[in-house]
Amino acid sequence: MKYRLFKRKKSNQFFFQIQTDGDVTVLESQGYDQKDARNNGLRSVVTNGGDAGKYEKKTEGGEHYFILKAGNGQEIARSVKYGNEGDADSSIALCVKEIPGIAPGKDAGDGNAKTTATTTTTTTTTTTEEAGKTVTEGTNLVAANRNANVSIDAPPPPKEDKPKKKRKKRKPAGEKKPKKEKVYLSNGEYYFNDITYQIFRSSNDKHYFTFKNKAEKTIFLNADVRGFETQAQAEAMVEEVFKYAPFEGNYEGKATRNGKYYFYLKGDDGKNLAKSFFYGTTEGMQEAIGELLGNEEAIAAAAAARGGTAAPAPAAKANVDEYLECSAYSGDSGWHKFEKGGEFYFSYNNENGKSLLRSEGYTTEKARDNGIESVKKNAPLSERWSIGEEDGKWFHILKAGNHQEIGRSCPLNAKPSAMNWSSYSAKKVVAKAAAPAPAPAAKANVDEYLECAAYSGGTGFHKFEKNGEYYFGYNDDKGNTILRSEGYTTEKARDNGIESVKKNATEEKRWSTIEEN
């Protein structure tokens, strides 16, 4: 079987069809307003089409047809009409058998060539009927093929100039042993974009891996410069790379003192798996990462085809409530920062060291410091505070403009009055430590969401900027917005908001229904 992509002039919408090798259409999509949404629909067909349980038979006016549904029960495509149920059953059986083999590959050509399920290289061109003429449309069912948007840590401070020590003269060395040659032991292909890897044994008898792009330029090496003792250890780490490399959330950007940039690929425990070479610009680094990124559904399918699994970006936090006991936050007055159990915390303490506001655990010091800045911005605004009750104890709770909790007070035995941050925080502490920076002027409206139309665009997580603020929407495969954010002051804060959605959206208790106007 094969696929066909086209655009109908009359409706100005995009469609796909699944056809037999004899050009007989079996399945056709509904119309999509956007090309990317249509392509996502085709991906969903490839993901679900091999499962007989995803087909639902229908009868209408004596004719028979069937619907292919995704795992959430949403219709992806429906068949043509058949005169009898037997023909419909035969078509379903054909789809189940052959749809997993129509993912485009190098031999897809104009979209009419039959391909195989094991093909994971994905860049192809597909002939499409558009506006009454034949055009060439780029299609990519796996690779993201975009520049990444990975945050980059600030460079380390410059080194102090110290007087150079005089070097001792070395004694003449004896006869050197001949240096061992590098031995290449195995190689293979990454999911897409003609990226390859090699495992080799170096002259020091340690084992390493390297990933290269199609120009044979190294993208990254294993992060442990000491190498691995055995080839098997190196190969195991390559498998980890395959699990984590397709997802943007697993990368960490770095800057050097001399204006160069590099990145780490990280596993779910924060362990560095691989380290890149240096790039002269942030764009060069983001482009290199972008070549490795892919679509989550398609990567899972490709990973299964090679006998492995793909892992999503690491969860930001392990538990829902990660506050420590209040006694753990006592210490310095004013802003008190500390580390415990590999996570980073802050509190705002009065002049006696008692905690007035405490944070949950952050995975990095930088994220913790961003949390402090968020308190400084939001704490002076009365609308950012609320009163909560859990297990008979009461709390003052501070939230950001996107309703994400920043911190909470120690538990109180009785329901407190509304928060007045300026009087609640001890005057002596404010004088001793830097006072919280005044927040920018509050916006005119309590509701900082844009009109829904502003969030339409790409499918999945859609990120954009408007009037100096950063937003995201989560859109369905037709580009309709399911969830939308308020405005964030920085791109990084917006991206943290997306990670918070990924963490919380699967928990039913995190959702509520409200009525306004």
Disulfide bonds with the S-S distance in Angstrom:
Cys326-Cys410 1.80
